Each structure stands twice: as C-alpha cells, then as structure tokens.
Amino acid sequence: MSAWTEQFEKRPRIFSASVSVALVALIGLIDYLAGYDIYFSAFYLLPVAIAAWFVSGTFGVIISLSSVIVSVAGDYAAGARGVFVPVWNGAIALTVYFVVVKAITSLRRLHNELEERVRQRTIALSNEMQERERLEKEILAISEREQLRIGHDLHDTLCQHLTATAMAGQVLGQKLAAKSAPETADAREIVKLVEESITLTRNLAHGIAPVEMENEGLITALQEFAANISQLFKVNCRFDADSPPMVHDSDAATHLYRIAQEAVNNAIRHGKPHQIVMSLSAQRGRLELTVEDDGTGLPEDWQKNRGLGTRIMAHRAAMIGGTFSIEPNPTGGTFVKCSFPLATIAMDPL
C-alpha cells in the first residue's frame, strides 16, 4: 500500500468524503471549461474510487450519480444540443462507475478480511511467544529450584554426615594412638581424606547454589567460584572488578552466575587454558560481565555449530533483557561478554 493511501487510511471518513465531493466539483469545472466535445468521464473515476474505498459502497454510488449529473449538466452548460447523446454517454459512464464501485467494494471487503486475519494471527503468535517465554522461564525457575535443593541437601546433610564421620575417625585415631597401635597413621589418613571430601562437597554445594547460600550475593559467589576452579583444575582463575556493582535482583544474579559458570566450564573442557579472568563492571549505562581465557580458542566452524552451552548462555542473557556474544580473543583463547542495561537490574556500587 502506497504512502498516499496510508495517509487517507489514517484520516476520518468525512475527510475522504469531502475530498471526493471536491474532486467531482473540480473535474466538473474543468469539464465545463473544456467544452462538451472533450470526453472527461474517465477522470471522474478518481473521486468514485476514493469514495468507494475509503468511505463506503453506498457513498461510491452517490458520487457516481453526482459525477454523471455534473458531467451532463456541464455539457449542456457548455453548449451541447439534443438529449440522446449526453444522456447515452451519461448512462454508459454511470454503468462503468457502478462496476468500478462494485469491484472496489469487493476488493475492500477482501482487504479488510485479510487484515483481520493477519491481526488475529499476529495476536495468536504474540500469545504463543509469550506463553513460550513463560514456559521457558518456568523451566529455568524449576531447574534453579532443583539445583538449590540439591545444593542445600549437600551442604546441610552430606557435609554434616561427613563431619560426623571425620569426628568419629579422630576419636578412633586418638584411641589407637593411646594404645600405640600401628593403625594410628591409617586412621589419621582416613580422617584427612574425609576432611578433603567435606571441602569438595562444600565447594560443589556452593557451585550448585551460590547466590542463595551466601548473603554477600553475586560478588562473593564469583570470587569463591574462581577460587574453587583454581583449586580443582589447577588453573589460574580469578575474578576482577573495579568498584564491582551489587546486584540485588536474585534472578538476574543467578543468571549472571550461571553464564559465568558455563563460560568457565566451557573454557576448561574445550580450551585447556592456563588462565581465566572473569570481570564485572558498569560501563556507559550498562552492566558488563566478561570471561576471557588463553586457551586454544574456538573451532573454525564455531559460528555455524554453536553448542548447547552457548545457546543456554544467550538465552539466559535474553531472559533479563541483555545481549550475549562469544568471539575469539585477539590475544588467543576465547572472549565471552554479556551486557545488560542498568535500568533493568537494581544495583548499587559497593
């Protein structure tokens, strides 16, 4: 549809009706000035079409009749003689106008039906997208709740059980030491292994449920995550932040942590890096989370074959109104960045 037609669509019907009447008068005046020998009936199709399309079929018929009357009257006023020829020409023109009105009215009805179908399908598609987004959020929420439950169970149940086991081993070691039994060293080694298991279990629990289990929130969770990665995988992993922002939105904090966690885990699994650096900063009205490493980098077909982890990170970023990018690091390795408008996340600098 042309811009001219769109302008008419936005106007009220009275405007289109006035334009039709004005065009009939203008064309009638030109028809009169040109004389009865020049046939002007075709020019009246313009106001007829405007009336039929933008006002109604009935008004199109009225404009058709008015056009014939004005045309015939103009011919007589210009000096036409006789009755048959002007009336015959008027009747032919009126028949053509009626056919045009009928065609335009039918086309307009089909156009309106098509627009209604498009509108309904657009609404249905919008509702479907909203429902899908709601289900995705619900699935992620269920997943997070389940991870939190597992994290709490590990922290509150398994860690306590291992602690009791270590204490029992210490008591046994003391009894064996009192008897100068040769198994004393074995008992101490068992206690040492149990204590290491307690540390590993706590680190695992913090990794599964970091933000909820720590009152300090996202900053502390990322710091502890970096320390745990360094300890478990013997990689120099650190978290850098200049005046790091405090994210108060628990959902946003959880998504940010999971993105950083997935990026680091991907780097360790696929890049074999020696160093991983995570950072969180506020720049130019946006909150930026970056993860970069010095590993082997991305495969050659990484843009075509993005893994599930990359898609999940991008989806998490979109869930809180952010953007996600992953690209080769200019100095080697991989560079991951998530950026979020500060307006969408309540935060204060520390």
Residue pairs with C-beta under 8 A, 6 or more apart in sequence:
1 9
8 15
8 16
8 50
8 54
9 54
11 54
13 54
13 55
13 56
16 50
16 51
16 54
16 55
17 51
17 55
17 59
19 47
19 50
20 47
20 48
20 50
20 51
20 55
20 59
20 63
21 47
21 63
21 66
23 46
23 47
23 50
24 44
24 47
24 63
24 66
24 67
24 70
25 70
27 40
27 43
27 44
27 46
27 47
27 67
27 70
28 67
28 70
28 71
28 73
28 74
29 74
30 40
30 43
31 38
31 40
31 43
31 70
31 71
31 74
31 75
32 74
32 77
32 78
34 40
34 78
35 78
35 79
36 74
36 75
36 76
36 78
36 79
36 80
36 86
39 89
40 71
41 67
41 71
41 89
41 92
41 93
41 96
44 64
44 67
44 68
44 70
44 71
44 93
44 97
45 96
45 97
45 100
47 63
47 67
48 60
48 63
48 64
48 67
48 97
48 100
48 101
49 60
49 100
49 104
51 59
51 60
51 62
51 63
51 101
52 59
52 60
52 63
52 100
52 101
52 104
52 105
52 108
53 104
53 107
53 108
56 105
57 101
57 102
57 104
57 105
60 97
60 100
60 101
60 104
60 105
61 98
61 101
64 94
64 97
64 98
64 101
65 94
67 93
67 97
68 90
68 91
68 93
68 94
68 97
69 90
71 89
71 90
71 93
72 86
72 87
72 89
72 90
75 86
75 89
76 86
80 86
136 315
136 319
137 319
140 316
140 319
144 254
147 208
147 209
148 208
148 209
148 212
150 208
150 209
151 205
151 206
151 207
151 208
151 209
151 212
151 213
152 205
152 209
152 213
154 201
154 202
154 204
154 205
154 208
155 201
155 202
155 205
155 206
155 209
155 213
158 201
159 198
159 201
159 202
159 205
162 194
162 197
162 198
162 201
163 198
165 194
166 191
166 194
166 195
166 198
169 187
169 190
169 191
169 194
170 191
172 187
173 184
173 187
173 188
173 191
176 183
176 184
176 187
177 184
203 228
203 231
203 232
205 213
206 213
206 214
206 221
206 224
206 225
206 228
207 225
207 228
207 261
210 221
210 224
210 225
210 257
211 217
211 218
211 221
211 250
211 253
211 254
211 257
212 250
214 220
214 221
214 224
217 246
217 247
217 248
217 253
218 246
218 247
218 253
218 256
218 257
218 280
219 241
219 244
219 246
219 280
219 350
221 253
221 257
222 239
222 257
222 260
222 278
222 280
223 239
225 239
225 257
225 260
225 261
225 264
226 237
226 238
226 239
226 276
226 278
227 237
229 235
229 237
229 264
229 268
229 276
230 236
230 237
230 238
233 268
235 268
235 273
235 274
235 275
235 276
236 274
236 275
236 276
237 264
237 275
237 276
237 277
237 278
238 276
238 277
238 278
239 277
239 278
239 279
239 280
240 277
240 278
240 279
241 279
241 280
241 281
242 281
243 281
243 282
243 349
243 350
244 280
244 281
244 349
244 350
245 280
245 281
245 282
245 287
245 347
245 348
245 349
245 350
246 347
246 348
246 349
246 350
247 253
247 256
247 287
247 345
247 346
247 347
248 346
248 347
248 348
249 320
249 345
249 346
249 347
251 320
252 320
252 340
252 344
252 345
255 316
255 317
255 319
255 320
256 280
256 289
256 338
258 313
258 316
259 289
259 313
259 316
259 317
259 324
259 336
259 338
260 278
260 289
260 291
262 309
262 312
262 313
263 291
263 313
263 326
263 336
264 276
264 278
264 291
265 309
266 307
266 309
266 310
266 334
267 273
267 276
267 291
267 293
267 295
267 333
267 334
268 276
270 295
270 296
271 293
271 295
271 296
271 297
271 333
271 334
272 295
272 296
273 293
273 294
273 295
273 333
274 294
274 295
275 293
275 294
276 291
276 292
276 293
277 290
277 291
277 292
277 293
278 289
278 290
278 291
279 288
279 289
279 290
280 287
280 288
280 289
281 287
281 288
282 288
282 342
282 347
282 349
285 341
285 342
285 343
286 339
286 340
286 341
286 342
287 339
287 340
287 341
287 342
287 345
287 347
288 337
288 338
288 339
288 340
289 337
289 338
289 339
290 335
290 336
290 337
290 338
291 335
291 336
292 329
292 333
292 334
292 335
292 336
293 329
293 333
293 334
294 329
294 331
294 332
294 333
295 332
295 333
295 334
296 333
297 328
297 329
297 332
297 333
297 334
298 326
298 327
298 328
298 334
299 305
302 326
310 326
313 324
313 326
313 336
313 338
314 324
316 324
317 323
317 324
317 338
317 340
318 324
320 340
320 344
320 345
321 340
321 341
321 344
322 338
322 339
322 340
322 341
322 344
323 338
323 339
323 340
324 336
324 337
324 338
325 336
325 337
325 338
326 334
326 335
326 336
326 337
327 334
327 335
328 334
328 335
329 335
